[in-house]
Amino acid sequence: MPRWLPLLLLFILVGYIVYLADTRSFPLWFYRMQMDWGVDKIGHFALMGGLAWCANDALGWRQWQVGSMALWTGSWVIFVLVALEEASQHWIPGRNCDWRDLLADFLGILVAGRLAPRSVGAS
């Protein structure tokens, strides 16, 4: 299986979820589930962490140096895309830019990056 295929599939899923949220097309049960903010934040954490993991894997766990820190390239790409998407919600009727969603996204990305060296043997 190509390294980029999981990233593409997960990116399509996340894009579809964003589309449903932007058009307010989710089924009623989804809105009820969202009333418990923890479920929504777990989803943000897992989906963005998964995207970061898949992006890093697709890029061969490439890193770039910033001073003494090594940063995963895929994580930073997802980090920027997620921040832009969350900020864009400010201009979409029916959506709101939520710092807690962004925090859950960033924590998922961070955890995916922190676990990577241990589980994939990356250095």
N, C-alpha and C positions, 0 to 999 in steps of 0.2 A: 504494500500500500504506500503511495506517495506520502512524504512527510507533511505536505501542505493540505492534504485532503481533510483531516480532522478539523483544521483551522477553518477551511472553507465551509464545511458543514455546520460548525458551531456559529460561525459568522452569519450564515443564512438564518439559522434559528434565532439568534439575537436580533438580527435585522427584522425578522417577521414579528417578534415580540414588540419591538419598538414601533413598527408600523401599526400593530393592533392597538397599542397604547395611544399613539398619536391620533388615530381615527376613532378611538373609543369603541372598538369593535370586540372587546373581550366578552366572553359569556358572563352572565350574572354571577355564577359561582366564583369566578376569578375575582370580581370586585369584593365579594364577601370575604374571600380569603385574604385580600389585601388589607381589610380592616384591621387585622392583627399585623401591625407594622413589622413585627419580627419575621414573619414569613416572607414579606417583600424584601427585607434586607438580606435574608439568607439567600434568596434568589439572586440578588445583585452580587453578593459575595461569591457565590458558586459560579455564576455565568461569567463574570469578569475574570475571576481567577482561572477558570477553564480556558477562556480566550487567551489570557496571558501565557498560560502553560503551552497551549497549542501554537501560539505565535513564536514563542521561544524555541520550541521543538522544530517548527518549520524553518526557522533561521539557523538551525544547527547550534543552538545555545550560544550564539555569538554575543560577545560583551564589548563594551567600550569603556574606557577609563575616564573618570572625572576626578582629578586629583588622585587620592589614594583609594578611591572606590571603584569597583568594577560593577557596571550596570548591565542588566540583560536588555538587549536591543528590543526584543519582542515585547517585553513588559512596558518599556517606555512608549512604544508605538501604541499599544492598547491604552495606556495611561492618558495619552494625548487625545485619542479618539473618544474615550469615555468622558473626559472633561468637556470636550467640545459638544458631545451629544447632550450631556446633562445641562450645559449652559444654553443650548438651543431651545430647551423646553420653555425658557422664559418667553419666547415669542410664539409658542404653539398654543392656541386656545384649548382649554381643558387640561393642560399639563402645567406642572410647576417644577421649578428648579429646586431640588431638595438636597441640602448639604449632607443629610444622613444617607441618602442614596449614594452620593458621591463618596462618602467615607466608607460605606460598605464595599463599593466598587474598588476603591484604592486598597483597602485591607485585603480583599480577595487577590488582587494583583500582587501585593507585597508577599502574602503567604505563599502563593504559587512560586514566586521567585526565590523565597527563602528555603522552600522545601526542595527545589530543583537539584542543587548540588548533592544533596544526600541521596536522592532517589534515581538520578540519571547518571551519576558519576561525573557530572560537569565540574569544571574547576574554574 
